[in-house]
Amino acid sequence: GENVEQHPSTLSVQEGDSAVIKCTYSDSASNYFPWYKQELGKRPQLIIDIRSNVGEKKDQRIAVTLNKTAKHFSLHITETQPEDSAVYFCAAGASKIIFGSGTRLSIRP
Amino acid sequence: EPEVTQTPSHQVTQMGQEVILRCVPISNHLYFYWYRQILGQKVEFLVSFYNNEISEKSEIFDDQFSVERPDGSNFTLKIRSTKLEDSAMYFCASSESGLLQPQHFGDGTRLSIL
């Protein structure tokens, strides 16, 4: 069945450095790739999304890249800040969204 | 900013009982979803709903589960004969149109089965 793999499961970076989270997906029909941020005990919040007709998208300090041939996509956060600490989920889908297993990002002051 | 609202925030139920989780999607949204998140794990798709019928469902969404839009604003998830492993956070989400549109999540209902 459909599967989304996400790496790493935990990531610790120095404040101000960049963080990169990578995902691969199995369903070649997937054409929508959202990223969600979830703080402890809170709802998942959409931070950025990309569709299959676009290879890259940027919103301030956050960027996503998509390689449909290789079936992988990545989230890049630059100039990390303490408030970026959270669990980040990638997801992929066509008729339904399948989530990755999450990356716990910690920003060291 | 409009939000998806869910009630109750926490539901405690005896094993074998039925529960109904309630959601009010954003008013102009047409697609509705239920997800489940077991503590510390990933978000899992349960079901999507459009035009008063199920669009898609996962293997988790078996005969124990049902969804309904009883009126113009509510969207409910019913779980019959609850089991211990049904304990999880259940999130409702809605989107303005189809899958390629952002899904907005509610704050969730924490379901605890005793």
Chai-1 contact restraints between the chains, C-beta under 6 A:
chainA,res_idxA,chainB,res_idxB,connection_type,confidence,min_distance_angstrom,max_distance_angstrom,comment,restraint_id
A,Y32,B,L99,contact,1.0,0.0,6.0,A-B,restraint_1
A,Y32,B,L100,contact,1.0,0.0,6.0,A-B,restraint_2
A,R43,B,F105,contact,1.0,0.0,6.0,A-B,restraint_3
A,R43,B,D107,contact,1.0,0.0,6.0,A-B,restraint_4
A,P44,B,F105,contact,1.0,0.0,6.0,A-B,restraint_5
A,L46,B,P102,contact,1.0,0.0,6.0,A-B,restraint_6
A,S95,B,E56,contact,1.0,0.0,6.0,A-B,restraint_7
A,K96,B,F45,contact,1.0,0.0,6.0,A-B,restraint_8
A,K96,B,E56,contact,1.0,0.0,6.0,A-B,restraint_9
A,I97,B,F45,contact,1.0,0.0,6.0,A-B,restraint_10
A,F99,B,K42,contact,1.0,0.0,6.0,A-B,restraint_11
A,F99,B,V43,contact,1.0,0.0,6.0,A-B,restraint_12
A,S101,B,K42,contact,1.0,0.0,6.0,A-B,restraint_13
A,G102,B,K42,contact,1.0,0.0,6.0,A-B,restraint_14
